[in-house]
Amino acid sequence: MPEEMSGLEAALAEASSPAWTQRARAGRDLASFADVPEAAEVLVGLLLDVEDTAVTRQTAEALARVGTVAAVRLIALAVAAADANQADWLQTGVHDALVGPNGVPDVAVACGTLARDQEEPVRRGAAKISAWANGTRC
């Protein structure tokens, strides 16, 4: 466990780097910690990164690959708060995960669970992600 926490702390520190490559790496590294409150807050910030869309895309892809309700919930929150450009890159990141070699069917299941979330923005974001996921499986 101590090694895992040092990985978490290192990724949290990287998330505020001025270098987009380090922020993108932090997003990928933090995705598995989506259920940890400190990581969740930072991940939403990375999903809505105002300086580089690669950070948005790679963080969304990493969270979609994790595919847990906690991970997809963070994408849903970001989708609800995103401007049109950010939403496009969030969608691209989710799409990248869904069409990858190990597609992620859990995203649709997580969206089904999030459709009943207490927070309206989460329900709204999950509905959009669900539509994206369904659009990929033509």
Secondary structure by P-SEA (a helix, b strand, c coil): caaaaaaaaaaaaacccccaaaaaaaaaaaccccccaaaaaaaaaaaaccccaaaaaaaaaaaaaaccaaaaaaaaaaaaaccaaaaaaaaaaaaaaaaccccccaaaaaaaaacccccaaaaaaaaaaaaaaaaaac
